[in-house]
């Protein structure tokens, strides 16, 4: 027998972004839209066991949510500004007894919702929470657990974000062409931050959170679907897929495994093939950007059959190009590592030491220095750097790894 709840939850997770975006457009309210969505989901659980799962369950939920919202707003006579929108929405529902026939009439408003959730007036934490709550369909408890936050803290963050959107009158729209690149970069950044938190958790006892990695990739696919001619969208998706391909080999028996030591036979070849094809497609568009360059670097790692086969000179060249676009200390650090691994460890270490001061509180700076010093058999200096890195690391698995390396050079 079909599991009605599982079927409803699957549709809800896959289609919630599209549905909630449409509901927000016609209601002008995140809260009203979410309430209509929840009532629609409850109706599905009450109706489907008796009548069966509709031929188009997503359309059923979408239509039911719209009707509930329209009924709600009709009762609220203070919301005169939404009457025309309601008339339009109602006109699209040709036969209210057949919700399966109506889905195609609803426009896809997810792109507007992306730019609303990622508006620069909101801080990064609010952008991430709101994106996962609305476009991702994750519940408040799910997001709180993912980021190791108390549920009331996460709930307040969402409340403040919605209030900010209302008070600042942040428009629910795709930005005009002259402002699109900046706003699109913000949306890409939010999605990649979600992926990074899943791929390398900043704190706690788990290094990888599979649910966040999967959600970020899903959002990346959605962005490519909505804006298929944006090369940086394609580059972002390629980057996440290529990193994700080795996610399951990063931890073994509860211990971190470095890229150099991972079992490459266990990497996800399907994700690698898709990621490589995507980055090649993006680069052919002729407008390389940071996401594409990072994806090209990840592709070189993914295509190397062994760690020794890694094309470090090409990776160093790509980091040099990336630094020209984004001259950040972290990019400079990665460039230094690539130079060191190309065969000039002393040159890489010298470049790292030039960054001393700007990355003092970044544990990977000290960890990278410690590794190069270890390779040079400068064990006392390596041990000191490992101690600094371990003191700054907030994830237990990473801290345990650094302490193991510390013991090996002490």
C-alpha positions as CSV (number, residue, x, y, z in Angstrom):
1,X,0.0,0.0,0.0
2,X,1.2,3.5,-0.9
3,X,2.4,5.5,2.1
4,X,0.2,8.6,1.9
5,X,2.3,10.7,4.3
6,X,5.6,9.8,2.5
7,X,4.1,10.7,-0.8
8,X,2.8,14.0,0.5
9,X,6.1,14.8,2.2
10,X,8.0,14.1,-1.0
11,X,5.8,16.4,-3.0
12,X,6.0,19.0,-0.3
13,X,9.8,19.0,-0.3
14,X,10.2,19.0,-4.0
15,X,7.5,21.6,-4.9
16,X,7.3,23.8,-1.8
17,X,9.6,26.5,-3.2
18,X,7.4,26.9,-6.3
19,X,4.2,26.9,-4.3
20,X,5.3,29.2,-1.5
21,X,6.7,31.7,-4.1
22,X,3.4,31.9,-5.8
23,X,1.5,32.3,-2.5
24,X,3.8,35.1,-1.3
25,X,3.3,37.0,-4.6
26,X,-0.5,37.0,-4.3
27,X,-0.6,37.6,-0.5
28,X,2.3,39.8,0.1
29,X,3.0,37.9,3.3
30,X,5.5,35.2,4.2
31,X,3.4,34.2,7.2
32,X,0.1,34.0,5.3
33,X,1.7,32.0,2.5
34,X,3.3,29.5,5.0
35,X,-0.1,29.1,6.8
36,X,-1.9,28.3,3.5
37,X,0.9,25.8,2.6
38,X,0.6,24.0,5.9
39,X,-3.2,23.8,5.7
40,X,-3.0,22.4,2.2
41,X,-0.5,19.8,3.3
42,X,-2.9,18.9,6.2
43,X,-5.8,18.6,3.7
44,X,-3.8,16.2,1.5
45,X,-3.2,14.0,4.5
46,X,-6.9,14.1,5.3
47,X,-8.2,13.7,1.7
48,X,-5.8,11.4,-0.1
49,X,-6.4,8.2,2.1
50,X,-10.0,8.2,1.1
51,X,-9.9,9.5,-2.5
52,X,-6.4,8.3,-3.5
53,X,-3.3,10.2,-4.5
54,X,-4.2,12.6,-7.3
55,X,-2.6,12.0,-10.8
56,X,-0.8,15.3,-10.3
57,X,-0.2,15.6,-6.5
58,X,1.9,18.8,-6.8
59,X,-0.9,20.5,-8.7
60,X,-3.4,19.4,-6.1
61,X,-1.4,20.9,-3.2
62,X,-0.6,24.0,-5.2
63,X,-4.3,24.6,-6.1
64,X,-5.6,23.8,-2.6
65,X,-3.1,26.2,-1.1
66,X,-4.1,29.0,-3.5
67,X,-7.8,28.5,-2.7
68,X,-7.2,28.6,1.0
69,X,-5.2,31.8,0.7
70,X,-7.7,33.4,-1.5
71,X,-10.5,32.5,0.9
72,X,-8.4,33.9,3.8
73,X,-7.6,37.2,2.1
74,X,-11.2,37.6,0.9
75,X,-12.3,37.5,4.6
76,X,-9.7,40.2,5.4
77,X,-11.3,43.4,4.1
78,X,-8.3,45.5,5.1
79,X,-6.1,44.0,2.3
80,X,-7.7,45.9,-0.6
81,X,-4.3,46.1,-2.4
82,X,-4.5,42.4,-3.1
83,X,-8.0,42.3,-4.6
84,X,-6.9,42.6,-8.3
85,X,-4.4,39.8,-7.8
86,X,-7.1,37.7,-6.3
87,X,-9.4,38.3,-9.2
88,X,-6.7,37.2,-11.6
89,X,-5.8,34.1,-9.6
90,X,-9.5,33.1,-9.2
91,X,-10.0,33.5,-13.0
92,X,-7.3,31.0,-13.7
93,X,-9.2,28.3,-11.7
94,X,-11.5,27.2,-14.5
95,X,-13.0,24.2,-12.7
96,X,-12.5,24.3,-9.0
97,X,-13.5,20.6,-8.7
98,X,-10.5,19.5,-10.8
99,X,-7.3,20.9,-9.2
100,X,-5.1,18.6,-11.3
101,X,-5.9,20.7,-14.4
102,X,-4.7,24.0,-13.0
103,X,-1.0,23.8,-12.2
104,X,0.1,25.1,-15.5
105,X,-1.7,28.4,-15.0
106,X,0.5,29.4,-12.0
107,X,3.6,31.3,-13.0
108,X,7.0,30.3,-11.5
109,X,7.8,33.0,-8.9
110,X,10.9,31.3,-7.4
111,X,13.3,33.7,-9.0
112,X,11.6,36.6,-7.3
113,X,11.7,34.8,-4.0
114,X,15.5,34.0,-4.4
115,X,16.2,37.7,-4.8
116,X,13.9,38.6,-1.9
117,X,15.5,36.1,0.5
118,X,19.0,37.2,-0.5
119,X,18.5,40.9,-0.5
120,X,21.6,42.8,0.7
121,X,19.5,44.5,3.4
122,X,19.4,41.2,5.2
123,X,22.4,39.8,7.0
124,X,24.0,36.5,5.9
125,X,22.4,34.5,8.7
126,X,18.9,35.7,7.9
127,X,19.4,35.1,4.1
128,X,20.5,31.5,4.7
129,X,17.6,30.8,7.2
130,X,15.0,32.4,5.0
131,X,16.2,30.6,1.8
132,X,16.2,27.2,3.5
133,X,12.7,27.9,5.1
134,X,11.0,29.1,1.9
135,X,12.8,27.8,-1.2
136,X,14.1,24.7,0.6
137,X,11.0,23.8,2.4
138,X,13.0,22.9,5.6
139,X,11.2,23.3,8.9
140,X,12.4,25.6,11.6
141,X,13.6,22.6,13.7
142,X,15.4,21.1,10.7
143,X,17.3,24.3,10.1
144,X,18.1,24.8,13.7
145,X,19.5,21.3,14.0
146,X,21.6,21.7,10.9
147,X,23.3,24.9,12.2
148,X,23.4,23.7,15.8
149,X,21.2,26.6,17.0
150,X,18.5,26.6,19.6
151,X,15.1,26.4,17.8
152,X,13.9,29.7,19.4
153,X,17.0,31.5,18.2
154,X,16.4,30.3,14.6
155,X,12.7,31.2,14.9
156,X,13.5,34.7,16.0
157,X,16.0,35.0,13.1
158,X,13.2,34.2,10.7
159,X,10.8,36.6,12.3
160,X,13.3,39.4,12.1
161,X,14.1,38.7,8.5
162,X,10.4,38.8,7.5
163,X,9.9,42.0,9.5
164,X,12.9,43.6,7.8
165,X,11.4,42.7,4.4
166,X,8.1,44.3,5.3
167,X,9.5,47.4,7.1
168,X,12.1,48.1,4.5
169,X,9.6,47.5,1.7
170,X,12.0,45.1,0.0
171,X,10.4,44.6,-3.5
172,X,9.3,41.1,-4.4
173,X,10.9,41.2,-7.9
174,X,13.8,40.2,-10.1
175,X,16.3,43.2,-10.0
176,X,16.7,45.4,-13.0
177,X,19.6,44.4,-15.4
178,X,22.0,47.0,-13.9
179,X,21.7,45.5,-10.4
180,X,21.3,41.9,-11.4
181,X,25.0,40.8,-11.3
182,X,25.5,42.0,-7.7
183,X,22.2,40.5,-6.4
184,X,22.8,37.2,-8.3
185,X,26.2,36.9,-6.7
186,X,24.6,37.3,-3.3
187,X,22.1,34.5,-4.1
188,X,24.9,32.2,-5.3
189,X,26.9,33.0,-2.2
190,X,24.0,32.0,0.1
191,X,23.6,28.7,-1.7
192,X,27.3,28.0,-1.5
193,X,27.4,28.9,2.2
194,X,24.6,26.3,2.7
195,X,26.7,23.7,0.9
196,X,29.8,24.5,2.8
197,X,28.1,24.2,6.1
198,X,27.0,20.7,5.0
199,X,30.3,19.7,3.5
200,X,32.5,21.0,6.4
201,X,30.5,21.8,9.4
202,X,31.9,24.8,11.4
203,X,31.2,23.1,14.7
204,X,29.8,20.0,16.4
205,X,30.9,16.4,16.3
206,X,29.9,15.7,12.7
207,X,32.1,16.9,9.8
208,X,29.5,16.4,7.0
209,X,25.8,17.0,7.0
210,X,24.4,15.2,4.0
211,X,21.0,17.0,4.1
212,X,22.5,20.4,3.7
213,X,24.8,19.3,0.9
214,X,21.8,17.8,-1.0
215,X,19.6,20.9,-0.3
216,X,22.3,23.3,-1.7
217,X,22.7,21.2,-4.8
218,X,18.9,21.2,-5.3
219,X,18.9,25.0,-5.0
220,X,21.8,25.2,-7.4
221,X,19.9,23.2,-9.9
222,X,16.9,25.4,-9.4
223,X,19.0,28.5,-10.1
224,X,20.3,27.0,-13.3
225,X,16.8,26.1,-14.4
226,X,15.5,29.6,-13.8
227,X,18.6,31.4,-15.3
228,X,20.1,28.9,-17.7
229,X,22.3,31.5,-19.5
230,X,24.2,32.6,-16.4
231,X,27.6,30.8,-16.6
232,X,28.3,31.4,-12.9
233,X,25.1,29.6,-12.0
234,X,26.4,26.6,-14.0
235,X,29.8,27.0,-12.4
236,X,28.3,27.0,-8.9
237,X,26.4,23.8,-9.6
238,X,29.5,22.1,-11.1
239,X,31.6,23.2,-8.1
240,X,29.2,21.7,-5.6
241,X,28.8,18.5,-7.5
242,X,32.6,18.0,-7.8
243,X,33.1,18.6,-4.1
244,X,30.1,16.4,-3.2
245,X,31.5,13.6,-5.3
246,X,34.1,12.9,-2.6
247,X,31.9,13.7,0.4
248,X,31.6,10.0,1.6
249,X,35.3,9.5,1.7
250,X,36.2,12.5,3.9
251,X,35.6,10.6,7.1
252,X,36.5,7.0,7.9
253,X,35.9,5.3,11.2
254,X,35.1,8.7,12.7
255,X,38.4,10.3,11.6
256,X,39.0,13.0,8.9
257,X,40.7,11.7,5.7
258,X,42.7,14.3,3.7
259,X,42.2,14.7,0.0
260,X,45.6,13.2,-0.6
261,X,44.7,10.0,1.3
262,X,41.1,9.5,0.2
263,X,40.1,6.3,-1.6
264,X,39.4,7.7,-5.0
265,X,37.7,4.5,-6.2
266,X,34.8,5.5,-3.8
267,X,34.3,8.9,-5.3
268,X,30.9,9.4,-7.0
269,X,31.8,9.1,-10.8
270,X,28.3,10.2,-11.9
271,X,28.7,13.5,-10.0
272,X,32.2,14.0,-11.4
273,X,31.1,13.4,-14.9
274,X,28.2,15.8,-14.6
275,X,30.3,18.4,-12.8
276,X,33.0,18.2,-15.5
277,X,30.5,18.5,-18.3
278,X,28.9,21.5,-16.6
279,X,32.1,23.4,-16.1
280,X,33.2,22.8,-19.7
281,X,29.8,24.1,-20.8
282,X,30.1,27.2,-18.5
283,X,33.7,28.0,-19.7
284,X,32.6,27.8,-23.3
285,X,30.3,30.7,-22.6
286,X,33.4,32.9,-22.5
287,X,32.8,34.9,-19.3
288,X,34.8,33.1,-16.6
289,X,34.1,34.0,-13.0
290,X,35.0,32.8,-9.4
291,X,32.6,29.9,-9.3
292,X,33.8,28.6,-12.7
293,X,37.5,28.9,-11.8
294,X,36.9,27.1,-8.5
295,X,34.9,24.4,-10.3
296,X,37.8,24.0,-12.8
297,X,40.2,23.5,-9.9
298,X,37.8,20.9,-8.3
299,X,37.6,19.2,-11.7
300,X,41.4,18.8,-11.9
301,X,41.4,17.2,-8.4
302,X,38.4,14.9,-9.4
303,X,40.0,13.8,-12.7
304,X,43.4,12.8,-11.1
305,X,43.5,9.0,-10.7
306,X,46.0,9.4,-7.8
307,X,47.1,12.2,-5.7
308,X,50.4,12.2,-7.5
309,X,48.6,12.7,-10.8
310,X,47.1,16.0,-9.7
311,X,48.0,18.8,-12.1
312,X,49.2,21.2,-9.4
313,X,50.9,23.7,-11.9
314,X,47.5,24.1,-13.6
315,X,45.8,24.5,-10.3
316,X,48.3,27.2,-9.2
317,X,47.6,29.0,-12.5
318,X,43.9,28.9,-11.9
319,X,44.3,30.3,-8.4
320,X,46.4,33.1,-9.8
321,X,43.6,34.0,-12.2
322,X,41.1,33.7,-9.4
323,X,43.2,36.0,-7.2
324,X,43.1,38.6,-10.0
325,X,39.3,38.5,-9.8
326,X,39.0,38.0,-6.0
327,X,42.2,39.2,-4.3
328,X,41.3,37.7,-0.9
329,X,43.8,36.3,1.7
330,X,42.1,32.9,1.5
331,X,42.6,32.7,-2.3
332,X,46.2,33.7,-1.7
333,X,46.6,30.9,0.8
334,X,45.2,28.3,-1.6
335,X,47.5,29.7,-4.3
336,X,50.5,29.3,-2.0
337,X,49.5,25.7,-1.2
338,X,49.2,24.9,-5.0
339,X,52.7,26.4,-5.6
340,X,54.1,24.3,-2.7
341,X,52.5,21.1,-4.1
342,X,53.8,21.9,-7.5
343,X,57.3,21.2,-6.2
344,X,58.4,24.4,-4.5
345,X,57.5,23.9,-0.9
346,X,59.8,26.7,0.3
347,X,58.3,29.1,-2.1
348,X,54.8,28.2,-1.0
349,X,55.8,28.5,2.6
350,X,57.3,31.9,1.9
351,X,54.1,33.1,0.3
352,X,52.1,31.8,3.3
353,X,54.3,33.6,5.7
354,X,53.5,36.9,3.9
355,X,49.9,36.4,4.9
356,X,50.7,36.2,8.6
357,X,48.5,38.8,10.3
358,X,45.6,38.7,7.9
359,X,44.7,35.1,8.6
360,X,45.8,34.8,12.2
361,X,42.3,33.6,13.3
362,X,41.8,31.2,10.4
363,X,42.7,27.7,11.5
364,X,43.3,26.4,8.0
365,X,46.1,29.0,7.6
366,X,48.0,27.5,10.5
367,X,47.1,23.9,9.5
368,X,48.4,24.6,6.0
369,X,51.7,26.0,7.3
370,X,52.0,23.1,9.7
371,X,51.7,20.6,6.8
372,X,54.3,22.3,4.7
373,X,56.7,22.6,7.7
374,X,56.0,18.9,8.3
375,X,57.0,18.0,4.8
376,X,60.2,20.0,5.2
377,X,60.9,18.1,8.5
378,X,60.9,21.3,10.5
379,X,59.0,19.4,13.2
380,X,59.2,21.9,16.0
381,X,57.8,24.7,13.9
382,X,55.2,22.3,12.5
383,X,54.1,21.3,16.0
384,X,53.7,25.0,17.0
385,X,51.5,25.6,13.9
386,X,49.4,22.5,14.6
387,X,48.8,23.7,18.2
388,X,47.5,27.0,16.9
389,X,45.3,25.4,14.3
390,X,43.8,22.9,16.8
391,X,43.1,25.8,19.2
392,X,41.2,27.6,16.5
393,X,39.3,24.7,15.0
394,X,35.7,24.4,16.2
395,X,34.7,21.1,14.6
396,X,35.7,18.1,16.8
397,X,36.6,15.8,13.9
398,X,39.0,18.4,12.5
399,X,40.4,19.2,15.9
400,X,41.1,15.5,16.5
401,X,42.9,15.2,13.1
402,X,45.1,18.2,13.9
403,X,46.0,16.8,17.3
404,X,46.9,13.5,15.7
405,X,49.2,15.3,13.3
406,X,50.6,17.3,16.2
407,X,51.6,14.1,18.0
408,X,53.2,12.8,14.8
409,X,55.7,15.7,14.7
410,X,56.2,16.1,18.5
